[in-house]
Amino acid sequence: MTTTRQRLTLEEFLELPEWKPALEYADGRVSQKVSPKGKHSTLQLAFCELFNRFARPARLALALPALRATWNDRSYVPDVSVYGWEQAPRDESGEVADDFVDPPDIAIEIVSPGQGAPKLVQKCLWYIANGVLVALLVNPARKSIPLFRPHQSSVTRRGDDGIDLRDVLPGLELTVHQVFDSLKLE
């Protein structure tokens, strides 16, 4: 992950061209996300498909991959962002807006090989301190998913442990095992 040495304002950052992998902005510094690999991309896709298949028909929520959201003087690109149906930004024609300036209800970060989980933990803690209802840190190497919620200690889920997302996705039953089963190509 590269980081700029020169400090920028948020406005200067938002004028930069988009990069692949995405650039993020926090505390005047620009950093680049780690390029996703196979497991990372598969999990990202699986979460979006699962959430949208469950939530879109009932107009509960909208899950989007690698969406830039800028709020509280930071600009992050969670691997998966989930917005409650009423919170999802719309343009004047009722379509999904281009710019998201509010926090997602659920933010998911997926650890990639060689990426330090402590930085992602700090990002998840920032998310929940700044309006996100639930942050998940998905760790394929450990087959674990720590859940972060405001004013609560994080809880790490494994195996057949349930992932409680009822704040945003009431009725969704999901286990850690089901999430990591999406990696199997059998």
C-alpha positions, 0 to 999 in steps of 0.5 A: 500500500502506498502512502503520499508524503505530501498532505492534501486537503479532502477537496484536493484529493477528490480532484485526483483521477481515480486509480486501480486499486482505489485511493483512499484519504484520511487525515490529509494522507492518501493511500492505495488499497491493496490489489484484490486477489482471487479469494478477496474478489470471490468473497466480495462478489459473494457478499454483494450477491447474497445481500442483494438477492435477500434485500433488494426484492424486499427493498431492505438494502442495497449492497455495492462493491468497492464504492467510494463514500466520503464523510467526516473528512475521510474518503474510503472505499470499503470492499462492500458497502450496504445501505439501507434502502431508504438511506441509499443516495439517489439522484433527481431521477430516482436512480442510484447517485454517483456520489455517496457522502454518508456512511454505509450501514454495513461496511465490509473489509476483506484481508488480502494476502500480505495485508496487515489486519491491524490497519483494517481493524483501525479502519473498522473502528473508525467506521463504527465511531463515525456512523456505520452500524456494523463493520465486518473484517473478513479474514480468509486465512483465519476463516474468521469474521470479527464484527464491530458495532458502536459502543460494544467490544468486537466479537470474532465469529468462526465456523457455524457462528451466526453473523448478526446483521439484523439492524440492516438486514432483518431476517437474514440468517448467515454463518461464517461457514456459509461465507467461506463456502463461497470460496469452494469451486466444487 
